[in-house]
């Protein structure tokens, strides 16, 4: 019993040491860049030296670990704050509002982002010794969890693989499975388990989410979407809103508007071409909904984003 108490007392110090180590590793590998997509499948590193304005973007299913600094995400009316002590878990693709809340030149915000492979999650869940709590009935597909020493140790070893690229093909999958295992063992893993479990209501709803993500430019018929999910229309609406904090049509609209903004910003398309490219039939409707969503008309918004000295958008989690 005394030994257990001593180990428990040492855990906070060990967690602090591992967070500092992870921050040093990320800083070393990302250098002066803001974003680095690494050679490790699904892993990217990010660095910000100042707070960013709220940015509408989409977080894919994955885990985001802040080794230093602080971030915030709004999903609908719910806010999630995560920093050195808590990671962010996203179980399905979610349009959100995100920003870096705490970062300076001296103490930049340093982030590890890992995109989750759901087949790997199901593989871990297939082990008989994995016991995961049931998800709360109204919990969304986003949550935060404690960055324990065990979890942080696995993250450090994952980043260390960048020093040994020949080890990546064999060891990266093993370490990612350990990270998934650590997440599933915590209370925040319940929704991830539900989304990954075949036949579960959350899994069937996630199929509808994935269909819209892949086909957002197509007309959306909720009855057909319910067939994709093998659910009734009213049941789908309930579970879809529970997971994503929005209706299927709202979800589609947010994906369309974000995609249109990206087309104008990165591909140089004009507003009308971008509107048609993401599925709008009326440029007038597009302009109206874009202005309501981003706060100003498309042309003015893109001009502001491209102007010298414009604040940089917070893009962590979109890869």
DOSENU-346583 format. One record per residue: x, z, y of N, C-alpha, C in turn. Coordinates in steps of 0.2 Angstrom, whole numbers, plus 5000, padded with zeros to 4 digits. Last residue first. Layout:
<recs>
XZYXZYXZY;...
</recs>
This chain:
<recs>
497147965091497547915086497347925079;496648055099496347995098496647945093;497348165101496848175096496448105095;497748155118497948185112497348195107;497548105131497348065125497548095118;497148135147497348175141497148135135;497748025160497248045155497548085149;498648055175498648035168498048065164;498048015191498248065186498148035179;498947895200498347915197498447965192;500147835205499947905206499347935204;499347675208499947725208499847795209;497947635198498247645205498847695204;497147635187497747595187498147605194;496047715190496547735184497147695184;495447645200495747705201496247725196;495047525194495547525199495847585201;494147575185494747545182495247545188;493147625194493447665189494147645187;492747505200493047565204493447605200;492247435190492747405194493147465197;491147525184491747505181492347485185;490647665196490547595193491247575189;490847835191490847785196490847715192;490647925180490647955187490647905193;490547895167491247905170491247925177;489047895165489547925160490247945163;488547825176488247895174488747925170;489247705175489347745181489047815180;488747655163489447675164489547715170;487447635165487647685160488347705161;487547535175487147595176487347655172;488247435168488547465174488147535176;487347405157488047435156488347465162;486247355164486147415161486847455159;486847245169486547285174486547355170;487247165158487747195162487447255167;486447175143486247175150486847205154;486847195130486547135132486447125139;488247275123487747275128487447205129;489347265114488647265111488147265116;490647255118490447315114489747325112;490647135124491147145119490947205115;489847145135489547105129490047115123;490647225143489947255141489747215135;491847155145491847215141491147235138;491247055153491547035146491547095142;490847125164490347095160490647075153;492147175169491547225166491047185162;493547085162493047105167492547145164;495047145153494347115153493947135159;496247195151496147165157495447125157;496647285140496647215139496447165145;496547415145497147395142497147315140;495447425153496047455155496647425152;494447355147494547345154495247365156;494447415134494547345135494747325142;494147555138494847535135494947465135;492847545142493347565146494047545144;492247505130492247455135492847475140;492447625122492847555120492847505126;491647705129492347725129492747655127;490447645127490647655134491447665134;490247655113490247595117490647595124;490247795111490847755108490847685112;489147825118489747855120490347815118;488147755111488247745118488947765120;488247825098488347755099488547735106;487747955102488447945099488647875100;486447925106486947945111487647935109;485947885093485947835099486447855105;486048005086486447945084486447895090;486248145098485848095093486248035091;487448275097487148225100486748185095;488248365090487948385097487648335101;488748335078489048305083488748325090;488048415068488748405067489048375074;486748425073487048485071487848475071;486348285074486448325080486848395079;486348265061486748225065486948265071;485348345056485948355054486548325058;484148285063484348365063485048375062;484248155059484248175066484448245067;484048165045484648135048484748165055;482748215045483248255042483948235045;482048105051482048175054482548215052;482248005041482447995048482548065051;483048065025482448045029482648045037;484447995018484148045020483448025024;485647915015485147935009484747995012;486347855024486447925023486047955017;485847725025486547735023486647805021;484547765028484647735022485347745020;484747795042484447855037484547825030;485047675047485547725046485347785042;483747615046484347585042484847635041;483147695056482847695049483347665044;483847665067483847735064483647735057;484747535071484147555069484147615065;485747465083485647525079484947535077;486747315084486147355086486047415081;488547345085487947315082487347355084;489547415090489347355094488747325091;489847505080489547535086489247475091;490347515067489847465069489547475076;491147625064491347555062490947505065;490347725069491047715072491247645070;489147715061489147695068489847685071;489747755049489447685050489447665057;490147885051490647835050490447765051;488947945053489347945058489947895057;488447925040488047895045488547895051;489348005033489347935031488947895037;489048135038489648105040489648025038;487848155031487748135038488448105040;488348175018487948115019487848095027;489048285021489448235019489048165020;488048375024488548365029488948295027;487348385012487048355018487548335023;488348334998488148385003487848345009;488848224991488148244989487948294994;490548274990490048214989489348254987;491248355003490948364996490448314995;491748345016492148315011491748315004;490848425023490948355025491248315019;491148555017490448525017490448445018;492448575021492348575014491648535013;492348585035492748525032492548525025;491548695036491248635038491648575035;492548795031491948785028491548715029;493748815038493748765033493048755030;493648925046493448865049493448805044;493949035037493249025039493148955042;495348975026495049015032494348995033;495648885016495648955014495349005020;495748765023495148775018495048855016;496948775029496348775033495748795029;497848785018497848845022497148835027;497548655012497448715008497348775013;498148575023497348575021497148635017;499448615021499148625028498348625026;499648565008499748635010499348655016;499548425010499048465006499148535007;500648405019499948395021499448435017;501648425009501548475015500848465018;501448315001501448384998501248435004;501548205009500948215006500848295004;502948225012502448225018501748245015;503848195001503648265003503048275009;503948054999503748104993503548174996;504147995011503647965006503448015001;505148075018504448075020503948045015;506448075014506048125011505348115012;507047985023507047965016506548015012;507048055035506548005034506547985027;507348195040507548165034507048115032;506948235052507648235052507848205045;505548235050505848175054506548175054;505348345043505448285039505648225043;505048445052505748435050505848375046;503648435052504048405058504748395056;503348505040503148435041503548405047;503948635043504248595038504048515038;503048675053503748665055504048625049;501848675046501848635051502648615053;502148785037502048715034502048665040;502248885046502748865042502748795039;500848895051501448875055502048855052;500248945039500048885042500648855047;500949065038500949025033500748945035;500649135050501349115049501349065043;499149055057499449105054500149085052;498149015069498848985067499249045064;496449015066497049055068497649025065;495448885072495648935067496348965069;493948805079494648825079494748885074;492948655076493048735076493748745077;491648535073492248555076492348635076;490448505069491048475065491648485069;489448655071489648585072490248565068;488248755062488948745065489148675065;487048795056487048755062487748745066;487448865044486948805044486948765050;489148885040488548915044488048855045;489748835024489748825031489048855034;490348955012489848905014489848905022;492148965009491448995011490948945012;493048914994492848905002492148935003;494348924983493648954985493548954992;495248854972495148844979494348874980;495448844958495648904961495548904969;495148714954494648764953494848834956;495348574965495648624961495248684960;494648494973494548484966494848544962;495148514986494548554984494348544977;496148424985496348494986495748534984;495348304985495848314980496048394979;494748304997494348314991494748334985;495848295006495448355006495048365000;496248165002496648215001496348285001;495148095007495248095000495748144998;495248115020494748155017494848145009;496648155029496448105024495948145020;496748185047496548215040496348155036;498048175058497448145056497348165048;498848295068498848275061498148245059;499848335081499148305079499248275072;500648455091500648415085499948395083;501148475107500648475103500848425097;501548565122501848535116501348535110;501548575139501148585133501348535128;503148645146502648595144502148615139;503748745156503448755150502948705148;504248665167504748715163504448735157;503248595171503848555169504248605165;501748655162502148655168502748615166;500048685157500648655156501048645163;498448705152499048745154499648705152;497448615149497248665154497848705156;497148455146497648505145497548555151;495448405140495948415145496548465143;494048315135494648355133495048355139;492448285128492848285135493448335133;492148175114492148235117492448225125;491548105100491648095107491548155110;492248125084491748155089491948135096;492348105066492448075073491948105078;492348265058492148195059492348165065;493048385059492948365053492648285052;494348455068493848405069493748375062;495148605074494948565068494348525069;496448675083495748645083495648595077;497248835082497248765081496548735081;497848975091497248945087497348865087;498949015098498649065093498149035089;499248925108499748945102499448985097;497648865109498248865112498748885106;495948805114496448815109497148815112;494248825116494948835119495448845114;492848735117493348755112494048765116;491148745122491848735124492248765118;489648655121490048705118490748685120;488748555124488748615129489248665126;489748425118489048445121489148505126;491248495117490748455113490048475115;492648505126491948515127491548465122;494248585125493748525123493048545124;495848625131495148635130494748575129;497448695128497048645129496248665129;499048765133498348775131497948715133;500748805127500248775132499548795130;501348755111501548785118501048755123;500848705100501448745099501548785106;499348665095499648675101500248725100;498748555083499148615084499548625091;497348485077497848485083498148555084;496748385063496948455066497448445071;495348275060496048295060496148365063;494448145064494448195059495248215059;494748105081494548085074494648145070;493948115097494448145092494248125085;493848005111493548025104494148055100;493548045128493848015123493548035116;493548085145493148065139493448025134;494448215152494448145150493948135144;494848315166494448305160494448235158;496648295171495948305172495448295166;497948405165497648345166496948355167;499348505170498648505168498448435169;501048445165500548475170499848465167;501748385155502048435160501648465165;501448365138501248355145501548405149;501648275123501948325128501648305135;501448255105501248245112501548305117;501548165090501748225094501648205101;500648135075500948115081501148175085;500348075058500648135063500848105069;499947985049499448025052499748075057;501447975040500847955041500348005044;502947995050502548025045501848005046;503547935060503547895054503147925049;502447965075502947975070502947925064;502047925091501847915084502347915079;502148015105502647985100502247985093;501948035122501648025115502147995111;502848055132502248095132501848095125;504648075131504048035130503448085131;505748145132505448135138504748095137;505648215115506048195121505648195128;505048235103504648195108505048175114;505948305096505848245093505448205099;506148425104506748385102506548315100;504848475105505148455111505748405109;504548505091504148455095504548425101;505548605090505548545086505148485089;505048705099505748675100505848605096;503848735093503848705100504548675101;504248785081503848725081503848695088;504848905086505248855082504848785082;503748975092504348955096504748895092;502948995080502748955086503248925090;503849075073503749005070503448965076;503849185081504449155080504349085077;502449225080502749205087503449165086;502349255067501949195069502249175076;503249365066503449305062503049245065;502449455073503149435076503349375072;501249465065501249435072501949415075;501849515053501549455053501549425061;502249645052502749595053502449525055;501149715048501349735055501949675057;500949665035500449655040500749665047;502049725029502049655029501549635035;501749865030502349835033502349765034;500549865022500549885029501149855033;501149835010500649785012500649805020;501949945008502249885008501849835012;501050045006501450045012501749985013;500450004994500050005000500450005006;
</recs>
